[in-house]
Amino acid sequence: MISEAMAFILSAGIELSTAVYETVENCKIIDGVPYYITFEDDFDGTKLDSTKWVHSPEQKRQDLNNYWKDEMAYLDGEGHLVIEMEYDKYTDRYNSGAVETNGKFEQAYGYYEIKCTLNNVPGYWTAFWLMGDSVNSEENGGRDGTEIDIYESPYYNEKQIQHTLNWDGYGSAHKSEGKIVDVNVYDGEFHTFGLLWTKDEYVYYIDGKETWRTNAEKAEGTCEVPLYLIISAETGSWADKPVKSDFPDSIYVDYVRVYSAS
């Protein structure tokens, strides 16, 4: 039985391809398949929606003395989530923001999209990624848990975006696969970063254009368990050493949307 959304597409004469099309009645048509919204936040108001998000646990991150702090992720009252990075000269720390849907929302498979700006300076990166406790498993490849990085922005100077898969935990068994994309989205404008996750493959998109398609063969297939969302910022040596005088800096998130085919 053809869906109402698909019938609309066909009657309108819209050509279907691998591109991501505009929403029709809260539905995206991808590769001819309708996907319906299961999660959406436009970040209206002045407080983070506690039914959808929590601040990620305050903790020291990877290197360069960076800590996640709650006050570094907030709404600006103008329809945006702000993820900020600052240098605190009194503690000699870099403080940054992170929010997640852990305990609020998780999903396996579907289409995931963020619309946001990126960092305006080098020395740190932001990311939209999917995570779950099962990622720490070292069994069954990535099928029982994969960290899926929809975008990471460590390459400001090179004008590149990173897509990454991480599985088998973060110890000696850790494995990863990724794709670096040449695309200048460090322009202060809003851009979309999307992921189509199916039982057969992952397909990544930037501004509606496909940038990487992988069947995750190295991970023994795509992840089969639900994951939650994270939006974050942090320093790290792969993003070049930060210059203290460049901070504070922020990204602005216009929306996050998740869709499911069922």
SVG drawing of the C-alpha trace seen along z (x, -y; Angstrom):
<svg xmlns="http://www.w3.org/2000/svg" viewBox="-2 -37 51 48">
<polyline fill="none" stroke="black" stroke-width="0.4" points="0.0,0.0 1.5,-3.3 1.8,-5.9 0.1,-9.3 3.5,-11.0 4.7,-8.9 1.5,-9.4 2.1,-13.2 5.6,-12.9 4.5,-10.8 1.5,-13.0 3.7,-16.1 6.1,-14.6 9.1,-14.9 12.0,-12.8 13.4,-10.4 17.1,-9.9 19.7,-9.5 19.4,-13.2 17.6,-14.2 14.4,-16.0 12.5,-18.6 10.1,-17.5 6.6,-16.7 4.0,-16.4 6.8,-15.7 8.3,-13.2 11.6,-12.9 11.8,-10.8 15.2,-9.2 16.1,-6.7 12.3,-6.4 11.5,-5.5 9.4,-7.8 10.9,-8.5 8.7,-10.1 9.8,-12.4 10.4,-10.7 12.4,-13.4 12.5,-17.2 13.8,-20.2 13.9,-23.8 15.4,-25.1 12.7,-27.7 12.5,-29.4 15.2,-30.2 15.8,-26.8 16.9,-23.5 14.0,-21.1 14.5,-18.7 12.1,-16.2 14.6,-15.8 18.1,-16.7 20.4,-16.6 23.8,-18.2 26.5,-15.6 28.4,-14.8 30.9,-17.4 34.3,-15.7 37.8,-16.2 38.0,-15.3 40.8,-14.0 43.8,-16.4 44.8,-20.0 43.1,-20.4 39.5,-20.6 36.5,-20.1 32.8,-19.8 30.8,-22.3 27.0,-22.7 27.0,-26.4 28.8,-26.1 25.6,-24.7 22.5,-26.9 19.7,-28.5 20.1,-32.0 16.3,-32.8 16.4,-33.4 15.8,-29.8 19.3,-28.4 21.2,-26.0 24.6,-27.5 27.6,-25.2 30.5,-27.4 34.2,-27.0 36.1,-29.3 39.6,-29.6 39.5,-30.3 42.8,-32.0 42.2,-31.5 42.1,-27.7 44.2,-27.5 41.4,-25.3 39.4,-25.2 35.7,-24.8 33.1,-23.6 29.5,-22.5 27.8,-19.2 24.2,-18.0 22.8,-14.5 19.5,-12.6 20.8,-9.8 17.9,-8.5 15.5,-10.6 15.6,-9.4 17.5,-6.7 16.8,-5.0 18.3,-2.4 18.2,-3.1 16.6,-6.0 17.7,-9.5 19.4,-12.0 20.0,-15.6 21.4,-18.7 21.4,-22.3 24.2,-24.4 27.1,-26.7 30.6,-25.5 33.6,-26.8 35.0,-30.1 38.5,-29.4 40.9,-26.4 42.1,-24.6 38.9,-22.7 36.1,-20.9 32.4,-20.4 30.5,-17.2 27.0,-15.7 27.3,-12.0 25.5,-8.9 26.6,-6.9 25.5,-4.1 27.0,-2.0 27.2,1.0 29.9,-0.8 32.3,0.5 31.6,4.1 34.5,5.9 32.3,8.6 30.5,8.9 32.3,6.0 30.2,2.8 26.9,4.6 26.4,4.5 27.5,0.9 29.1,-1.7 30.0,-5.3 28.7,-7.1 30.1,-10.5 27.8,-12.3 30.2,-15.2 33.3,-16.4 35.0,-19.7 38.7,-19.5 40.0,-20.7 39.3,-24.4 42.4,-25.4 42.1,-22.6 38.3,-23.3 37.4,-19.6 34.8,-17.6 35.3,-14.2 32.8,-11.3 33.8,-8.4 32.7,-5.0 34.3,-3.7 33.6,-0.2 35.0,2.5 35.5,0.2 38.2,-2.4 41.0,-0.1 43.5,2.1 40.7,3.7 39.4,0.3 38.8,0.0 37.7,-2.9 36.9,-3.9 36.3,-7.3 36.1,-9.7 37.5,-13.2 35.5,-15.4 36.8,-18.6 34.0,-21.1 34.2,-24.7 31.4,-24.9 33.4,-27.1 31.8,-30.2 29.5,-31.3 26.4,-30.1 24.0,-27.3 24.6,-24.0 23.0,-20.5 24.8,-17.3 22.8,-14.1 23.1,-10.4 20.9,-7.6 21.5,-4.5 19.9,-1.3 20.5,2.4 22.8,2.5 24.8,-0.7 25.5,-4.2 25.1,-7.2 26.4,-10.6 25.2,-13.9 26.3,-17.6 23.8,-20.1 21.7,-17.3 24.6,-16.0 25.9,-12.5 29.5,-12.6 30.2,-9.0 28.4,-5.6 29.7,-2.5 28.4,0.9 30.6,1.0 32.2,4.3 35.2,3.7 32.9,3.5 31.0,6.7 28.0,4.6 26.0,1.7 25.0,1.2 21.9,3.1 21.2,1.4 19.6,-2.0 21.9,-4.9 21.4,-8.4 22.4,-11.8 25.2,-14.1 26.2,-17.6 29.5,-18.7 32.7,-20.8 36.2,-19.9 39.8,-20.5 42.2,-17.9 45.6,-17.7 44.2,-16.6 42.4,-19.9 45.7,-21.9 46.7,-23.7 44.2,-26.3 45.2,-30.0 44.0,-31.3 43.1,-34.7 40.8,-33.2 38.2,-32.3 35.4,-32.4 33.9,-30.9 30.5,-29.2 28.4,-27.3 24.7,-27.8 22.3,-24.9 19.0,-25.7 17.4,-22.3 17.9,-18.6 15.6,-16.1 15.4,-12.3 13.2,-10.2 12.3,-6.5 11.0,-4.4 8.5,-2.6"/>
</svg>
